[in-house]
Amino acid sequence: MPGRAGALDSGASDAVLDLLLQVNAEGVAVVLVTHDPRVAARAQRLLVLADGQLCAHVDLGPFVPDELDARTRAVTDALDQHR
């Protein structure tokens, strides 16, 4: 599903992300590229790239909506280590 979802309002953006989580749970690999930590926090695995190099790998595990704030902090911490 190539394309941009950044221009969507928050409700539509959440619906797209929920759909991606659903198809991933059905066995489809999803690669999502974002600069938004709250979007990245919904992923199971975070790969951080800087200057064309892989500099961090964070296993976030399955997404649980109630853990979004804690997951967002984990993503932000991983990004801050490599800025």
Number of C-alpha atoms within 10 A of each C-alpha: 7 6 5 9 13 11 8 12 9 10 9 12 15 14 12 14 16 13 12 20 19 12 12 15 12 9 8 11 11 13 11 13 11 12 9 12 18 16 17 20 24 24 23 14 15 21 15 16 13 11 6 7 8 10 14 14 12 14 10 16 12 12 15 10 10 8 11 15 13 11 22 18 14 17 24 16 12 19 19 9 9 11 6
